[in-house]
């Protein structure tokens, strides 16, 4: 594993890496020794609370090949590639309005407006709704899709009232 702290100028011990895509569109990490790690994936350690810090790059077999403490330490081109890959991997619609919650039982079916449009999803139970801080809520539907309420205070009053039943 390489502890990556890539800067505009190489570090004294020259622990640097490069990111590129191969002809099949897979992400490739080329480490300081010139070894190509094809099909790597970036994973945020704390995607909601520290999105630009603690990024692990794992091989296609799931082992960590690089660790980035802070995206802001990367050179611009590398940071752009990495941020694009993270956006593709971490599709999390942001709920802007809760239009209705229906069903018999704990969490039911939700009709919501997200930053990607209107959608409907189902929850298995109330444990699929988790507070991530004083105003953040993460909801995971029965298919594993995650939805974020970035700030409950920004919801309209009817949406907040519907949500309060589950928090």
C-alpha positions, 0 to 999 in steps of 0.5 A: 500500500502506498500512502499518497500525498501527491503535490504539485512538486514531488515529495522528497521520497517521491511517493507519487502516482498517476491516474488514467483510463485504459482503452476499455474505460477502466481506471488505472493507477500507476504507482511510484514504481511504475506498476499499473493497477488496472480496474481500481476504484476510489472509495470515500472513507467518510462520504457525507462528513469528510467527502474530500478526505480519506480516499482509498483506492482499491484494486479489482480484488478489493485490496487497498493500493493507495490512500489519499488523505486529502483530495486538495493535495492532488494536482488538478488533473489527477483530482479531476479524474478522481472526483469524476470517478467518485461521482460515477460511483456514488450516485446519491439523490438529494431529497428536496421534498417529501410528497407522500408516505404511504403503506401500512406499517413502519416505513412504507412507500415514499413519493419524493422530489429529488435533485434528479426528479420525482421518484418513488421508493419503498423502505423495509423498516424504520431502521433504513432511515438514519440521522447522520448529524443534527440535520442530515438524514440518509435513507436506504431503500429496499434495493440499496439506493441511498437518498440524502436529506442534506439539511432537514431545515431546508425542507418545506413544513409538510415534508418535515412533518412527514419525516418527523414521524420516523426520526 
